[in-house]
Amino acid sequence: MFGPTKSTLRDIAVAGALLSGSVHVALADNPIIQTLYSTDPAPVVYNNTVWLFTGHDETGAKNYDMRDWRLYSSTDMVNWRDWGVMMSLKTFSWAKADAWAGQVIERDGKFYYYVTVTKNSGGYAVGVGVSDSITGPYKDALGKQILSNGGIDPTVFIDDADGQAYMYWGHNSPGYYVKLNKDMVSYTGGISSHQLTNFVEGPWLHKHSDNWYLTYSSMGGGGNEDIKYAMSNKPTGPWTHKGQIMASQGRSFTNHAGIIDYKNGSYFFYHNGALPGGGTYSRSVCVEKFNYNSDGTIPKLTMTDAGAPQIEPLNPYTQVEAETIAFSSGLTTAAKSDGGIYVTSISNGDYIKVKGVDFGTSGAASVDLRVAAPNGSSGKMELRVGSQTGTVIATCSVEATGGAQSWKTVNCPVTGATGRQDLFFRFQGSGYNFDWWQFKKAA
């Protein structure tokens, strides 16, 4: 089973305390993924949705043991839907290890995923996956690396002014870049180098207004990486060093940034070791909202356990996937035979928090839950609002359905669900699975 062990996640509230020292952790929403250890965030905005591609630290790893890439999405920046594995080392027959940092970009209806791997013959290389859908699956676009010069962590951006695509990457000074052709799997000219102050890895290229930014991981003191950045009026530099965005912190040697603008806000993604059991080889993705300074520079940011504010409420009267989560404890997710994702590894006391659910003034009359339980398994779902110990609005029994993939819809009456509330699913019993939920309005 992927993800942190049950005992590791049992007291998930410790995450906030480890990160900030605060004992008031009930509202913590960072890290934004708790069902496994996630790394190297690479957000992209597409179709009015934030799609967050991440790496994945294997549970119990003693080094950087990473074998696949994952995908999550959100339209409100707090509730994140899990889409599962989009690509893995098995995608590249010529690679043997190290599913490290990458980035996805769309061009002409296709999606290209540039990632770091180690070749069968040894040495780091950049591979390219391609898909007709942002949710994948991604296949090897070339059957070989696009380049291999010992560098890692590719970042790609297409200039909206002239359509030229650029790829930066690197590991320790100097960093490198190329101009990608319109096919996105070849490049024109040679490999160019650039110098950044204390550059180590993890470059992220983006544009805001008329400014270009190259954000990267550096050595910030205290033995761990910090995040620095440089600015330019051109995508190829020269780059002017602007200092530190985020100091070394967060119980992880590495850090890795991704920056986007979304729905009139700017967001800084990073990773740390804040989850229980977390650390350098078991990292987790977080996000902070920020505002650019009037001169275009980026303010200094610190890690929080609160995360970004919610942009808009969640509608409970449409079908919501169970793996849409603001915060959770104990459980994990897995893939269905049809490619969907469901919540599993449920044990007594586990919970899911869904933030900012708008039940409206008339409220909800009932709720449908899609569940599956093998013979001998049973339990209850307690639905509460406000907090884990808040008002109970529904209690739904889960009985055996004949198999772990034999799905059945259970309907339960609801009372007291009105207005905008945080919704908690608290699980009793074990051995059953949870696919989706949907409330029905009161008359």
PESULNOR-V588227 format. One line per field, one symbol per residue. phi: phi as a letter, one per 40 degrees, with the letter a starting at -180 (. if undefined). Layout:
BEGIN
phi: ???
END
This chain:
BEGIN
phi: .cgdcdcccdbcccdccccbgcccbcccbbccbbcacbafcbcacafgbcbbcbcacccgcbaccbbabbbbaabbgbcbccbgccaadccbccbbagccdaababafgbbbbcbcabcdcggcabbbcbacbccgccbccbgaccaabgcbgcbbabcccbgccbbbaiagcccbabcccccgbabbgccbbabbcfcbagcbbabbfbbbbbcacbcbgggbcbbbabbacbcbgcbbcbhccbccaggaccaababbbafgbbbbcababccdgcidbacacbabcabccccgcbccbbcbccgccccacccccbcbccccbcaaagcbbaccccgcbacafcbdgcabbbcgcbcgccgbbaacbcbaacdgbaibbbcbbgacbcdcbabbcbbdbhicbccbcbbbcbbgcbgcbcbbcbbbgagbbbbaaacbccc
END
